[in-house]
Amino acid sequence: MHFRNRRTIADVAVLYPQRTVAFYSRPESKRPRYRCGPIDYLQGLYYALLEGRFFFDLVHEGNLDAANLKKYRVLLLPFCLTCVSERSSA
């Protein structure tokens, strides 16, 4: 039997903010290593959803349109700075 992605059964979407992760992961960002970064927030949310036994999908920030988001009841934004400001000004 083969598993095929016909449609998602998740009603929760978690945004993967690639540009925010790339910005704060740069060596020149001078972020101290003891402070939380965007990956830490994303991993914390990931493990909380897993422990709560929620079905969820990771959604790339490039896929934030009505057609892709209409199948979800909620969109969680873990430490997303760049995509929210651009979407709100559009």
C-alpha positions as CSV (number, residue, x, y, z in Angstrom):
1,M,0.0,0.0,0.0
2,H,1.3,3.4,-0.9
3,F,0.6,6.6,1.0
4,R,-0.4,9.5,-1.2
5,N,-1.0,13.1,-0.2
6,R,-4.5,13.5,-1.5
7,R,-5.5,16.1,1.0
8,T,-4.5,17.1,4.5
9,I,-6.4,16.0,7.6
10,A,-4.8,18.7,9.7
11,D,-6.8,21.8,10.7
12,V,-3.8,23.6,12.3
13,A,-1.1,25.2,10.2
14,V,2.2,26.3,11.5
15,L,4.1,28.9,9.5
16,Y,7.7,28.2,8.7
17,P,9.2,31.8,8.4
18,Q,12.2,31.0,6.2
19,R,13.3,34.7,5.8
20,T,13.1,35.4,9.5
21,V,15.2,32.2,10.3
22,A,17.7,33.2,7.6
23,F,18.0,36.8,8.9
24,Y,18.5,35.8,12.6
25,S,20.9,33.0,11.7
26,R,23.4,35.2,9.9
27,P,26.8,35.4,11.6
28,E,26.7,39.2,11.4
29,S,23.4,39.4,13.4
30,K,25.5,39.3,16.6
31,R,22.8,37.4,18.4
32,P,24.1,35.9,21.7
33,R,24.0,32.1,21.7
34,Y,22.1,32.0,25.0
35,R,19.1,33.9,23.6
36,C,16.3,32.2,21.8
37,G,16.1,32.4,18.1
38,P,13.3,31.7,15.6
39,I,14.3,28.0,15.4
40,D,13.9,27.6,19.1
41,Y,10.4,29.1,19.0
42,L,9.5,26.9,16.0
43,Q,10.8,23.7,17.8
44,G,9.0,24.6,21.0
45,L,5.7,25.0,19.2
46,Y,6.4,21.8,17.2
47,Y,6.9,19.7,20.3
48,A,3.9,21.2,22.1
49,L,1.7,20.3,19.2
50,L,3.2,16.8,19.1
51,E,2.6,16.2,22.8
52,G,-0.9,17.5,22.5
53,R,-1.5,15.1,19.6
54,F,-2.7,17.7,17.2
55,F,-2.6,17.2,13.5
56,F,-0.8,20.1,11.9
57,D,1.0,21.0,8.7
58,L,4.1,23.3,8.3
59,V,3.3,26.0,5.7
60,H,6.0,27.9,4.0
61,E,5.7,31.7,4.1
62,G,5.6,31.7,0.3
63,N,2.3,29.7,0.4
64,L,0.2,32.3,2.4
65,D,-2.6,32.7,0.1
66,A,-6.4,32.2,0.5
67,A,-6.4,29.0,-1.5
68,N,-3.8,27.3,0.6
69,L,-5.0,28.5,4.0
70,K,-8.8,27.9,3.6
71,K,-8.4,24.3,4.7
72,Y,-7.1,25.3,8.1
73,R,-9.0,26.6,11.1
74,V,-6.0,28.3,12.6
75,L,-2.6,29.6,11.5
76,L,0.2,29.7,14.2
77,L,3.0,32.2,13.7
78,P,6.1,31.4,15.7
79,F,8.4,34.4,15.8
80,C,7.6,35.6,12.3
81,L,8.7,39.2,11.7
82,T,9.4,39.7,8.0
83,C,6.4,38.0,6.4
84,V,3.8,39.6,8.8
85,S,5.0,43.1,8.1
86,E,5.1,42.6,4.3
87,R,1.6,40.9,4.3
88,S,0.0,43.6,6.4
89,S,1.3,46.4,4.2
90,A,0.0,44.7,1.0
